[in-house]
Amino acid sequence: MDTTQLAIKGLANIDYAIIIFYMAGVFVIGTYYGKYVKNAGDLFLAGKSLPFWAIGMSIVVSDIGATDFIFVGGAAYTYGIAVANFDWMGSMPAMVFAAFLFIPYFWRSGVYTIPEFLGKRYNVAVQMIHATLWGIFLFVMLGVMLGTTAKLLNTVLGWNFQFSLWLMVFIVGIYTYSGGLAAVVMTDVIQMIVMFIGGLAMAVLCIWEAGGWAGMKEKILAMEGHADHFTILLPNSTSTPYPWTGIVLGLGLVMATAYMSGNQAVVQRCFGARSEWDAKGGMLFGGFLKAFIPLMVALPGLAAVVLVPGLERGDDAIPRVIHDILPPGLTGLMFSALFAALMSSVDSSLNSATTIWTTDIYGRALHLSTGKYPTERHALTIGRFFTVVFIVGAALIAPWIIKHESMYSFVQTALAMFQGPVFAILLLGILWKRATQWGGLAGMVLGVCFTTILNNTKGLFPYEDPFLFVAWWSFVFSAAVTIVVSLLTKPEPDDKLHGLIFGQVMKDGRVQRVLLDRVN
């Protein structure tokens, strides 16, 4: 039996109906918000109208699509329950930290993008480097998500890969092009509901089919090479990418915090909040929802060890479970949930990449060459142009990107390349008045170079895919460089730092009045 026949077998008419209805519904809801987009502020920040509950749900669903379901389910299949730490010891504490430090600060400082803050706090070179790095990463993420979604459609429905790929481009591209951030967030709300229902239902059914929790655990532990599959914190001597030292230092202290505080795709939703309370509350609500994510994504991957043993690639576990185990109706619902997760990451990466390239790269380049910034209408036109360019370009590179053996490690390694250096200068820029523009520039440039060396020095770390340790040591190195160079260079004038240092933003009454006027 060929792959296509295997994929189609077992799908009932109700599954097709649920999938098609879901796709059509998201498309209609997304394009509906196009009528509210009149300028760049509406496209990129939803006109600053987003409530906390929509922000929280949107942050979680977009993050699930980037790092969970397929990839975390596959990692759980290969390495065990320790991958749940990416939410329990990573995202949840990081979102609380971001809500009480970074989000109020960003809101009160009046910036709209992370590169914009870095440009004001340090200099235009830091802004352009950071914007370019994040712009490229988000573009690559578009390719990852488009390719993964097309692969899922091919595996479960038997649709041609190229047809599935360009169908995704059409659906997400149209509503992101027309409705911007508002369309992205409101479709995310629907996707979150679908994912929670489908994901929790799949987790319960998978554990039941595997013999219940006790039976599943007994069967897995009896398998050769699976002794650590139920260990939350893996020993430091393990050959997996998730030893406890990496989880605590690389993930907990650097990668998760940097992701939730310095990721434009996450923070942009808070920039679009209708108030500071909604911006902070959205992040906290998202942190609460994150507690349930491992139940939906890691447990089915763990159960798949029993249900579909012997897979060469862990990333194939969840699609196989959907096809082989789930009954009619639930198959269609769960496929829609997976499609929702992946589609949310596509629209998030697309909207954020467009925002950065329009405001921080094109806008800054225009200002440097002409002395003027683009008007709201001009920025809207350029933003929509970049939307088309990015999603079409990402579709063209998607088939090559998804050939990587483990997509989850691929994404995390790419993040570790620059998240440590960026988080170091971001944190020091907010909390340390003495950090100078030359310190920030040196910390970022040398930090990225140091990270590249770490990633390409074989045998340096005795672990598979040592991205957690790369993130930690790149953060330490970049922070040290920033501090040393800052102490050796002239301090920044106080006038430049007004509204850019945490204590001043929170306590300076004059600055508060000016910033509140700008925000309002």
N, C-alpha and C positions, 0 to 999 in steps of 0.2 A: 504493500500500500504506500503511495507516495505521500509527501508532506501535505499537499493540498487536501487530499481525501481524508487524511487523518485529522486535519484541522476542522473540516466541515462536519465530520461525523459527530453526532450527538447534539448539534445545535438545533433547537426547536424553533418553530415560527415565532413563539413568544420572545425568544432571545433576540432574534433579528428585529422584532418590533420595538423592544426596549432600547436596543442600541441605536436604531434609526431615529426613534422618537427623542432620545437624549441628544443626539448630534443636532437634530433640527431645532430642538428647544434652546440649546445653548447658542446656536447661531442667531436665532430670532431675538433672544434676550440681549445678546451682545450688540447686535446692530441697532437695537432700539435706542441705545444711549448715544448714538451718533448725532441725533438731533440737538443734543445739549452742548456739543463741542463747537465753540465759536472762536476760540483762540488757543494759544499754546498752553496757558494755564489750565484750561479745561482738558486738553489732551493729556498733559503730563501729571497734573495734580487733582483731576476731577473737580476743579473749581473749589477746592478745599471744602468739600461737603460730606466726607465719609464719616459714618458713625463708628464707635469703638467695636461693636460686634462684627461688623462687616470687615473691618481692618484685621481683627484677630483671626477670623475664619480664613481670610484671604492669605495672610502670612503663612498659616499652617498648611493650607492646601497647596500653595505654591512650593513650599519647602518639601512636602511629601513627594511631589512630582519630581523634585530635583534629586532627592537622596533616599527615598524609601520605596515601598511596594516592590518593584522589580529588583532594584539593586540591594536594598537591605534584606529583602526576602531571600535573594540569592546568597548574600553574605551569611545570613543565618543558616541557610542550607549547608554552607561550606564550613563555617567556623562556630556556629552556635549562638546562644542567647546573648553573648557578650555584645553583639552589635546593637542591642537595645540601649546601651549606654549613650549612643549618639543623641538620644532624646532625654533619657532620665538623668544622665550626668553631664550632658552637653547642652542641648537646646533649652531645657527648662530653667536651670540656673542662669544661663546666659540671657534669656529673655527678661527675667526679673531684674538682672543687673542693668540691662539696656533700658528698661522702663523707668528706672529711678535715677539713672545718670545720663545716658546719652540722649534718650528721646526728649526729655524736658529741655536739655541743653540745646539740641538741634532746633527744637521748636522756637525757643526763646531767642536764639541767635539769628533767626530769620533766614538761614540758608535753605536751599531747595535740593541740593545734591551734596554727596560726600566730597567729590572733587572740588566743589565750590568752596566748602569750608577749608580744605587743604590749601587752595589757592589764596584765600584771604589770610589764613594763619601763617603760611610759609611764603610761597611765591608761585608765579605762573608755571614754572617748570615742574614743580611738584604736582600742581593741578593737572597739567597735560599728561604727565607720566602716569598718574593714577587713573585718569579718565581713559587713557589708551589701554592700560592693563585690564581694567574692568570691562571696557568696551569689547576687547578681544575675547576675554573670558566668557562674557554673556553671549557673544556670537557663537563661540564653540559650544556653549551649553544649548543654544538653539539647535545646533546640528545634532547633539547628543539626544535631546528630547524628541526631535522630529524623527530621527532614525529609530529610536526605541519604540515610539508609537507606531510607526510603519511596520516594524518587526512584529509588534503585538497583533496588529490587524492581520498580518500575513499568517502568524501562527494560529490564531484562534478562529478567524473567519476564512482563511485561505485566499484572501485578496492579494493581488499582485503587489509586490513591495513598492514599486514606483507609483502605482495608482494610489496606494494608501498614503504615501509620502506627500504627494501633491494635493490629495484631498484634505489632509491636515493643513497644508499651506493655505489652501483656499478658505477653510472654515475659520481658523484662528486669525489669519491675515486680514480678512475682511472686517471682523468685528473689532480687532485691535486698531486697524487703520481708521475706522469710522468713530468708534466710541472711546478710545484711549483708556486711561486708568479707570474711569468709572465703569466701563464695560468689562474690563479685566476683573475688577473687584466683585462686581455684582454677579458675574458668571461664576466666580470662585465660590460665592456663597452657595449657589445651587450645587456646584461640584463637591463642596464639603459635605453637604447633607447626603448626597448620593454615595460618597466614599465611606462615610461612617456607617451607613446602613449596610452597604455591600461588604465592606472590610470586616466588620465585626461578625456578620453572618458567616463569612468564609472562614474566619478563625475558629468559630465554634464548631462548624461542620468538619473542618480539617482535623481538629483534635479528636472529635467524636469518631471519625473514620479511622484514625490512627490508633484507636483503642483506649481513648480517654487519656487524661494527663498522666496517670500512673503507668498505664500500659505503653503509651508513647515513650515515656522516659526510659522505661525498662528496655524497650526494643532498641532505642538509639544508643544507650550506654553499652549494650551488648555488641554493637558493631565495632569493628576494628578502626581505630583512629578517631573515635568520637567521644573519648573520655571527658573532654572539656566542653562538650556542647551545652551543658546546663550550668556552667560556671560563669557568674556575672563578671567578675574581675579575673581575667586570665593571668597566670604567672608570668613574670618577666622573662622567663626562659622559653616561652612559647615561640613557635615559628609562624604564628599568625600575625596579621597587621594590628591586632588589638590587645597587646599586653597592658596590664594595669598602669604601668608608668606612662605609656603613651596616652592612655585614656585620661589620666589625671592631668598631666602636664601639657601635652599637645592638644588634646580635645577640650578639656574643661577650662583651662586657663587661657588658651589662645584661639584655636580654630572656631569653637562654638561662639565665644564672645565676639570675636572678630566678624563672624558671619552674621550674627544678629544685630550688631551695632554698626558695622561698616559695609554691609551689603546693600547696594543701591536698590535692588529688587525688593528687599524687606523694608528698608527705611523709607522708601518712596511712598509706601502706603500711609505711613505715619505723617509724612509731609502733607498728604492730601486730607488729613483729618480736619473736622470742622472746629475743633478746639484742642487746646493742650491736653485737657482731661481725656478726650477721645483718643488722642495719639498715644498717651501713656496707658490708658485702659485697654486699648487694642492690643498692645504688646503683652500686657498681663493676661488678658483673656486668651490670647494665643498660647502663652505658656501653660495655662491650665489645660487647654485642649491637647497639648503635646503629650501629656501624661498617658493618653489613651492610644497614641500612635503605635508603640511597639506591640500592643495587643493585636492590632490589625495587620501589621506588616512582618514582624519578626516571627510570631507564632506560626502563621501558615508556612513560612519558609522552613521552620524547625520541623513541623509535622510532615513536610514534603520529603524529609529524609526517610521516613517510613513509607509514605504513599507512592513516591516515584524515585526509588533508590537508584544509585549508579549513574546519575547525570554527569557528563563531563564538565559542563558549565553550570555553576550555581544560578546564574542569571536566567536560566531556562526553567527554573523550578516553578515559579508562580504561574506563568502561562500554561505549563503542563498540568498543574493542579486545577486551574480553571477549566481546562478542556476535559481532563480525565475524571475529575471527582465531583464537580458541582452539578446539581440537577438543573433541568430546564427552568427558565425564569431567573434563578439565582445566577446562572452562568451569564445571562445577558446583563443583569444588574451589576455583577462584579466586573465584567468587562467594561461596562460604562464607568464604573468607579476608577478602574485603572486608566481608562482613556481620559477621565476627568483630571486625575492626578498629573498625567503627562501633559495634557493640554494646558493646564494651569501654569506649569513651568514654562511652556513655550510662550504663552502670552505675557507672563511676567518678565522673562528674559528679553522678549522683543520690545516691550514698552520701556523697560529700564535702559536697555542699550540705546534705544532711540532718544531717550531723554538725555543721556550722557553725551552722545555724539552731537546732538543738536545744541545743547546749552553750553557744555564745557569744552567741546572741541571746535565745532563749527562757529559757535557764538564767540568764543575767545579768539579764534583765528580771524574772524571778520573784524573784531574790535582792534586787533593788533595791526591789521592791514589798512583799515579805513577810519579807525577811531570811533566807530559806531557799533552798537549792538543791534541784532535783528529785532524788528518790530514783532508784536504778538502774532500778527497775520503771517509775516514772513517765517517766523519760527514754526508756526503750524504747518505751513507748506513744506518746509525742510524736514520737519519731524515725520510727516507722512511719507515723504520721499525715502527717508532712511528706513522706515517701516517696511516698505516694499523691497528695498535693496537687501536688508538684513535677512528677511525670511526666505527670499529666493536664494540668496547666497548660501544660507545655512542648509537649505534643502540639497544644494549641489554637493556639499561636503559631507552630508549625513551618512551616505553609504560607506565612506572610508572610515569615519570616526567610530562607527559601531562595531568595527572589526576588532577593536581592542578587547583583550581577553576578559577583563573585568571592568565593566563600565563604572561601577561604584568607586573602585580604586583610582580609575582614570580621572574622575571628577574631583575626588579628594586630593589627588596629587597635584592637579592643576590649581586648586585653591591654595594648597600649601606653598606654591611657588611664590605668592606675593601677599598672602593674608598676614603672615607673621610680620614682615616689614611694615605693611600699611597700618596694622593695628598698633604697632609700637609708636609710630609717629602720630597717629590719631590720638592715642591715649595721652602721650606726653604733650601734644599740642593743646589738649583740653585742660590738663591738670597742672602743667608746669609752665609758668610764665617765662622761664629762662630759655626755653627751647627756641632756637633761632631758625631762620629760613635756610641757612646753610647746613645746620644740623639736620633738619628734616629732609633736605635734598640728599645729603650724604647717607642718612639712615635708610632711605628708600632705595636709592640706586645700589649702594654697596650691599644692602640686605637682599635684594633680588639676585645680585651676582653671587652672593654667598649661598643662597638657596639653590641656585643652579648648580653650583659646585657640589653641594650635599647630595642633590638628586642624581648626579652623574658620577659619583665616586663609589664604585662597587666595593662591597665588603665593609663599608663604614658603619652600617647598622646591621645587626644580625637578625633582621626581620624581613618578612615579605612586605612590599609596598610601605616603606617606613615614613609615610607622609605625616604621621602624628609627631614623630621626633623631629622631622624637618621643620614643621611649623613651630615647635617649641624653640629650637636652637636658632632659627632665623629671627624669631621675635627677640630673644635675648641679645643676639648679635646686633640687630638693628637698633634696639633701645640703647645699648652701650655706645654705638657709633654716634647716635643722635645726641646723647648726653655729652660725650667727649668733645665733639665738634662744636656744640652749642657753647660749652664753657670756654672754648678757644676763640670764639668769634663775638662780635659786638652784639649786645642785647638789642632786641627789637624795641622801638619806641612805644611808649604807652598808648599813644593815639592809634597806632595800628592794632593794638590788642584789645581795644574797647569792643565788647560784645563777642569776643572770641575766646576768652578765658572763663572757665566754669564759674569761679567765684564772683567774677565781675558781672557775668550775665545774671546770676541768681540774686546778687545783692545790690548792684548799682542802680539806684532809682532812675537816674537820667537815662541810662542805657535801656532800662526796662520800658520807659515811656516811648522812646524812639522805636524800639523793636516791636512793641505792641501796635504802634501806629502802622508799621510796615506790614505786620501780619494781618491786621484788620483791613 
